[in-house]
């Protein structure tokens, strides 16, 4: 049914945006357009980001998961030139639930621009190539997604292998996949050579935090070396950075119960604090040298500080200063309201591949397809009825016109054509011919029974009229048959389509909520696909409405012709047998008409 609908809507592809014709490799049957948008309509970042690990959130609102391998190992990301393969890492992939998180290494992201890349999939023989060590640049010295199970130490994604020294906390749903719920015990990062820090050298710390209670002074990052110390924490929910007792307080607080991005950069004699990608505090002091264990979420030694009460996700350490624009991009693209990444069309290499139309159809959920299938059946049924009834009325009208040409020659010889078989064959579709035949049959029946047909009484004339009216009623019933189906299509089509839209929107919102991505670029494809059901319902109802009105008008014309012919035949019959009979018959007919009007 999906292919049937696609074949029916192919013509719409001519008015939709054109897509690139190049294809990376023939073994991959599908691809999806993904855009990095730093324009004012997107993330509104004017400065260049350089090399950026881009988070791609896939869920049922922007991806159907049809054709892709269950573990996503056939995913490949290719630059806009359809040649350059980009490194990627799959943090999580669940085709059954319709959710996936993938990090893509974009070599260069410009400010104030929109650039495209392609996600290829649909190759069941493709091996897994995702690699976090290649996806994140070597200036990241430690990076934790916290995707591991409970009881396992947090694993470092980078090539430095700075896996946490011990397991602490519990795994919960985070802002990006899984997160670590702190238990009051510190998450200890090893004192490895890659995590050593020389005095005044560059350093960047960033993480997503979900504060539970803004009470007291809570520690997020602690590092001590003799008398020297580095503390990053929260004072009544207000972030601060403290070096050797000198503190700078943020001007923006973290709201309890919300995921928010916190970052620290240090180089030379300046240390800066960022909240949600915006600098909120700075300290004119060089960061001292450290060669010790780094504690996350609590202090190793007894102190007046409280452990961090909340959860942490996507913890990153770098040996360079990450630009403010990149920190803003992280806060914009990784959170629940991502504006940096936009999801475009899906294409199929050897299938229909209708650009935006194919993307729209691929985004339609299964329950909406069921509704659309019902509407397609209604559409073809109503079109079949309209075409068939229109042809029937056309045949009747043409045959009636031919009969009238012949009947104009009758004069007072009413039975002139009753035995003409050739004429009967040509006028087999004429409703007037059938009225004529029943009237002649009534006259001949009375003649065969010995009645004097040269002098027909008014009662006999009325009896013949009643016989003709009975045939006319059956002819009208034949003309009106199946029109009730069109009425059902007109009245029920939009409601059935609306049902499909409501179900589709429910699925979109459910998938979006489960994926934690509520930006318009994630919701819009699923919403547009869900609205396709309503559009289909209107597409069923509107042609049926015009067809129904046209058929009703033509049926009325045929019915009027039959009514006029009955009056004309009865008048001629009365004329043949004297004025008195005609007057009496006319008088009776008038009374009958008045009685009908009164009724």
Secondary structure, DSSP 8 states (H G I E B T S, - for coil): -HHHHHHHTGGGGGGS-------S-TT--EEEEEEEE-STTTT---S--EEEEEEEEEETTT----SS-TT-TT-EEEETTS--EE-EEEEEEETTTTEEEEEEEEEEE-TT-EEEEEEEE--TT------HHHHS-TTEEEEE---S-TTS---B-STT----SS--SEEEE-SSSEEEE--SS-EEE---GGG-B-TT--EEEEEEEEES---SEEEEEEEEETTEEEEEEEETTEEEEEETTEEEEEEEE--TTSEEEEEEEEETTEEEEEETTEEEEEE-S----B-S-EEESS-SS--S-EE--EEEEEEEEESS---HHHHHHHHHHHSSS--SEEEEEEEESSS---THHHHHHHT--HHHHHHHHHHHHHHHHHHHHHHHHHHHHHHHHHHHHHHHHHHTTTTT-TTTTTT-HHHHHHTTT-HHHHHHHHHHHHHHHHHHTT--TTS--HHHHHHHHHHHHHHHHHHHHHHHTTHHHHHHHHHHHHHHHHHHHHHHHHHHHHHHHHHT--SHHHHHHHHHHHHHHHHHHHHHHHHHHHHHHHHHHHHHHHHHHHHHHHHHHHHHHHHHT-HHHHHHHHHHHHHHHHHHHH-
